[in-house]
């Protein structure tokens, strides 16, 4: 074992560097995922928009669907 490997300060510095590198990797991954989510949200299609509205206001969506069903049923 070399003197550097048994030096507590050196070991602490190595551990600190490893934690810093891991933190940077996690932050880069988080940023990448956040960018992908934001890009996906910007390119939402009509069906995705309808799904989001339904989740935000389920009773209102049910009322609209019921009314639309009545209108289509009366036309036939």
Beta strands, then each sheet from edge to edge (+ up, - down):
end
